[in-house]
Amino acid sequence: MATYFARRANKVIKIGDDLLEKYIAQGYSITDAGGNVIKKGTPTSANQLTAEYKKQEAEIASLKAENSALKAEVKALKSEIVKIKSETPVSAEPKQPARKKKQVTSDEEVKE
């Protein structure tokens, strides 16, 4: 059984595997012995919820900006493809090498 720490505000509680979900539901963040966050707790106060909301809004805004930049890049690449296709002639059929005709000798004509 591994040992974890439940942290919320200035409270730190040493817990085992069996109590992880209980403390997460109460808003505690679970960390390992090194202080690395294993699972973030559910926000329980209005201040926590407001901070989480603002963080999510900022992330959404940055993702929207990235999305519009990527859409512009895709549009530019599509127009470049169309330009390249219009500049290069496209033949309907690929050219086949000419076949050599077999010369028929008089002996072969007789056999057939």
MARGU-713782 format. One line per 2 residues: number of its first residue (from 1); their letters; for each residue x, y, z of N, C-alpha, C. Coordinates in Angstrom, 1 decimal. Each point is the difference from the previous one (the first is absolute). Layout:
<rolos>
NUM = A = X/Y/Z/X/Y/Z/X/Y/Z  ...;
</rolos>
This chain:
<rolos>
1 = MA = 0.8/-1.2/0.0/-0.8/1.2/0.0/0.9/1.2/0.0  -0.2/0.9/-1.0/0.8/1.2/-0.1/-0.5/1.1/0.9;
3 = TY = 0.8/0.9/0.4/-0.4/1.1/0.8/-0.1/1.3/-0.8  -1.1/0.7/0.1/-0.2/1.2/-0.7/-0.3/1.1/1.1;
5 = FA = 0.0/1.3/-0.5/-0.3/1.1/0.8/-1.2/0.7/-0.6  -1.0/0.3/0.8/-1.2/0.8/-0.4/0.3/1.4/0.5;
7 = RR = 0.0/1.0/-1.0/0.3/1.4/0.3/-1.2/0.9/-0.4  -0.3/0.9/0.9/-1.0/1.0/-0.3/0.3/1.2/0.9;
9 = AN = 0.1/1.1/-0.6/0.4/1.3/0.7/1.3/-0.3/0.7  0.0/0.1/1.3/1.2/-0.3/0.8/-0.1/-1.3/0.8;
11 = KV = -0.9/-0.9/-0.4/-0.2/-1.3/0.6/0.8/-1.0/-0.8  0.7/-0.9/0.7/0.6/-1.1/-0.7/-0.3/-1.3/0.9;
13 = IK = -0.6/-1.0/-0.7/-0.3/-1.2/0.7/0.6/-1.2/-0.7  0.6/-0.9/0.8/0.6/-1.2/-0.6/-1.0/-1.0/-0.1;
15 = IG = -0.2/-0.6/-1.2/-1.1/-1.0/-0.3/0.5/-1.1/-0.8  -0.8/-1.1/0.0/0.4/-1.2/-0.8/-0.9/0.0/-1.3;
17 = DD = 0.2/-1.1/-0.8/-0.7/-0.2/-1.2/-1.5/0.0/0.2  -0.5/-0.6/1.0/-1.4/-0.2/0.2/-0.8/1.3/0.3;
19 = LL = 0.7/1.1/0.3/-0.7/1.2/0.3/0.1/1.1/-1.0  0.7/-0.3/-1.2/0.2/1.0/-1.0/-1.3/0.6/-0.5;
21 = EK = -0.9/-0.7/-0.4/-1.3/0.5/-0.6/-0.7/0.9/1.0  0.0/-0.4/1.2/-0.8/0.7/1.1/0.6/1.4/0.1;
23 = YI = 1.3/0.1/0.1/0.7/1.3/0.2/-0.1/0.9/-1.3  0.0/-0.7/-1.2/-0.1/0.8/-1.2/-1.4/0.6/-0.1;
25 = AQ = -1.0/-0.7/0.4/-1.4/0.5/0.0/-0.2/1.2/1.0  0.8/0.0/1.0/-0.1/1.1/1.0/0.9/1.2/-0.4;
27 = GY = 0.7/-0.1/-1.2/0.7/1.2/-0.5/1.5/-0.1/0.3  0.5/-1.1/0.5/1.4/-0.1/0.3/0.7/-0.4/-1.3;
29 = SI = 1.2/0.5/-0.2/0.9/-0.4/-1.1/0.9/-1.1/0.5  0.2/-1.1/-0.7/0.8/-1.1/0.4/1.4/0.1/-0.6;
31 = TD = 1.0/0.0/0.9/1.4/0.1/-0.4/0.8/-1.2/0.5  1.1/-0.3/-0.7/0.9/-1.1/0.5/1.0/0.6/1.0;
33 = AG = 0.9/-0.8/0.5/1.0/0.4/1.0/0.9/1.2/-0.5  0.2/0.0/-1.4/0.8/1.1/-0.6/-0.7/1.3/-0.2;
35 = GN = -1.3/0.0/0.3/-0.8/1.2/-0.2/-0.6/0.2/-1.4  0.1/-1.1/-0.8/-0.6/0.0/-1.4/-1.5/-0.3/0.1;
37 = VI = -0.8/0.8/-0.6/-1.4/-0.1/0.0/-0.4/-1.3/-0.8  -0.7/-0.9/0.7/-0.5/-1.2/-0.6/-1.4/0.2/-0.6;
39 = KK = -0.8/0.6/0.8/-1.4/0.3/-0.4/-0.5/1.3/0.6  -0.5/0.9/-0.8/-0.5/1.2/0.6/-1.4/-0.1/0.6;
41 = GT = -0.2/0.6/1.1/-1.3/-0.1/0.7/-1.1/0.8/-0.7  -1.2/-0.4/0.3/-1.2/0.7/-0.5/-0.1/1.4/0.7;
43 = PT = -0.1/1.1/-0.7/-0.2/1.3/0.7/-1.3/0.0/0.8  0.1/0.5/1.2/-1.2/0.0/0.9/-0.5/1.4/0.4;
45 = SA = 0.9/1.0/-0.1/-0.4/1.4/0.4/-0.3/0.8/-1.2  -0.7/1.1/0.2/-0.3/1.0/-1.1/1.3/0.5/-0.6;
47 = NQ = 1.0/0.3/0.9/1.3/0.6/-0.5/0.7/-1.0/-0.9  0.0/-1.3/0.4/0.7/-1.0/-0.8/-0.7/-0.2/-1.3;
49 = LT = -1.4/0.0/0.0/-0.7/-0.1/-1.2/0.2/1.2/-0.9  0.1/1.2/0.5/0.2/1.2/-0.8/1.4/-0.1/-0.6;
51 = AE = 1.0/-0.4/0.8/1.4/-0.1/-0.6/0.0/-1.0/-1.1  -0.6/-1.2/0.2/-0.1/-1.0/-1.0/-0.7/0.5/-1.2;
53 = YK = -1.0/0.7/0.1/-0.8/0.5/-1.1/0.9/1.0/-0.8  0.7/0.9/0.6/0.8/1.0/-0.7/1.2/-0.8/-0.7;
55 = KQ = 0.5/-1.0/0.6/1.1/-0.8/-0.6/-0.5/-0.6/-1.3  -1.2/-0.6/0.1/-0.6/-0.7/-1.1/-0.3/1.0/-1.1;
57 = EA = -0.5/1.2/0.3/-0.3/1.1/-1.0/1.3/0.4/-0.7  1.1/0.1/0.7/1.2/0.4/-0.6/0.5/-1.1/-1.0;
59 = EI = -0.2/-1.3/0.5/0.4/-1.1/-0.9/-0.8/0.0/-1.3  -1.3/0.2/0.2/-0.9/0.0/-1.2/0.4/1.1/-1.0;
61 = AS = 0.3/1.2/0.6/0.4/1.1/-0.9/1.3/-0.3/-0.8  0.9/-0.6/0.7/1.3/-0.4/-0.7/-0.3/-1.1/-1.0;
63 = LK = -0.8/-0.9/0.3/-0.3/-1.1/-1.0/-0.8/0.5/-1.2  -0.9/1.0/0.2/-0.7/0.6/-1.1/1.0/0.8/-0.9;
65 = AE = 0.9/0.7/0.6/1.0/0.7/-0.8/0.9/-1.0/-0.8  0.4/-1.1/0.6/0.8/-1.0/-0.7/-0.8/-0.6/-1.1;
67 = NS = -1.3/-0.3/0.3/-0.9/-0.6/-1.0/-0.1/0.9/-1.2  -0.3/1.3/0.2/-0.1/0.9/-1.2/1.3/0.1/-0.8;
69 = AL = 1.1/0.0/0.7/1.3/0.0/-0.7/0.2/-1.2/-0.8  -0.4/-1.2/0.5/0.2/-1.2/-0.7/-1.0/-0.1/-1.2;
71 = KA = -1.2/0.6/0.2/-1.0/0.0/-1.2/0.6/0.9/-1.1  0.6/1.1/0.4/0.6/0.9/-1.0/1.1/-0.7/-0.8;
73 = EV = 0.8/-0.7/0.8/1.1/-0.8/-0.6/-0.5/-1.0/-1.0  -1.0/-0.8/0.4/-0.6/-1.0/-0.9/-0.6/0.7/-1.2;
75 = KA = -0.6/1.1/0.1/-0.6/0.7/-1.2/1.1/0.4/-0.9  1.1/0.5/0.5/1.2/0.4/-0.8/0.6/-1.2/-0.7;
77 = LK = 0.1/-1.1/0.7/0.6/-1.2/-0.6/-0.9/-0.5/-1.1  -1.3/0.0/0.2/-1.0/-0.5/-1.0/0.1/0.9/-1.3;
79 = SE = 0.1/1.3/0.2/0.1/0.9/-1.2/1.4/-0.3/-0.7  1.0/-0.2/0.7/1.3/-0.4/-0.6/-0.1/-1.3/-0.8;
81 = IV = -0.7/-0.9/0.6/-0.2/-1.3/-0.8/-0.7/0.2/-1.3  -1.1/0.8/0.1/-0.7/0.3/-1.2/0.8/0.7/-1.0;
83 = KI = 0.9/1.0/0.4/0.8/0.7/-0.9/1.0/-0.9/-0.7  0.6/-0.9/0.8/1.0/-1.0/-0.5/-0.7/-0.9/-1.0;
85 = KS = -1.2/-0.5/0.3/-0.7/-0.9/-0.9/-0.3/0.7/-1.3  -0.4/1.3/0.0/-0.3/0.7/-1.2/1.2/0.3/-0.9;
87 = ET = 1.2/0.1/0.6/1.2/0.3/-0.7/0.6/-1.3/-0.7  -0.2/-1.1/0.5/0.5/-1.2/-0.6/-1.0/-0.7/-0.8;
89 = PV = 0.3/-0.3/-1.3/-1.0/-0.7/-0.8/-0.1/-1.5/0.5  -1.3/-0.4/-0.1/-0.3/-1.4/0.4/-0.5/-0.7/-1.2;
91 = SA = 0.7/-1.1/-0.3/-0.4/-0.8/-1.1/-1.0/-1.0/0.4  -0.9/-0.3/-0.9/-1.1/-1.0/0.4/0.5/-1.4/0.2;
93 = EP = 0.9/-0.4/-0.8/0.5/-1.4/0.1/1.5/0.1/0.1  0.6/-0.8/0.9/1.4/-0.1/0.1/0.6/-0.6/-1.3;
95 = KQ = 1.1/0.5/-0.4/0.6/-0.5/-1.3/0.6/-1.3/0.2  -0.3/-0.9/-0.9/0.5/-1.4/0.0/1.1/-0.1/-1.0;
97 = PA = 1.0/-0.7/0.4/1.1/-0.2/-1.0/-0.5/-0.8/-1.2  0.5/0.4/-1.1/-0.4/-0.7/-1.3/0.5/-1.5/0.1;
99 = RK = -0.9/-0.9/-0.4/0.4/-1.4/-0.1/0.6/-0.3/-1.3  1.0/-0.9/0.1/0.7/-0.4/-1.2/-0.9/-1.1/-0.6;
101 = KK = -0.2/0.1/-1.3/-0.7/-1.0/-0.7/0.9/-1.2/-0.3  -0.5/-1.1/0.2/0.8/-1.2/-0.3/0.0/-0.3/-1.5;
103 = QV = 1.2/-0.2/-0.5/0.1/-0.3/-1.4/-0.3/-1.5/-0.2  -0.8/-0.2/-1.0/-0.4/-1.4/-0.2/0.9/-0.5/-1.2;
105 = TS = 0.6/-1.1/0.3/0.8/-0.6/-1.0/-0.9/-1.0/-0.8  0.5/-0.5/-1.1/-0.8/-0.9/-0.8/-0.2/-1.3/0.7;
107 = DE = 1.0/-0.5/0.9/-0.2/-1.2/0.7/-1.1/0.0/1.0  -0.2/1.2/0.7/-1.0/0.1/1.0/-1.4/0.1/-0.7;
109 = EV = -0.1/0.6/-1.2/-1.2/0.0/-0.7/-0.5/-1.4/-0.3  0.9/-0.8/-0.3/-0.3/-1.4/-0.4/-0.5/-0.8/1.2;
111 = KE = 0.6/0.2/1.2/-0.4/-0.7/1.2/-1.4/0.4/0.5  -0.4/1.2/-0.3/-1.3/0.4/0.6/-1.1/-0.5/-0.8;
</rolos>
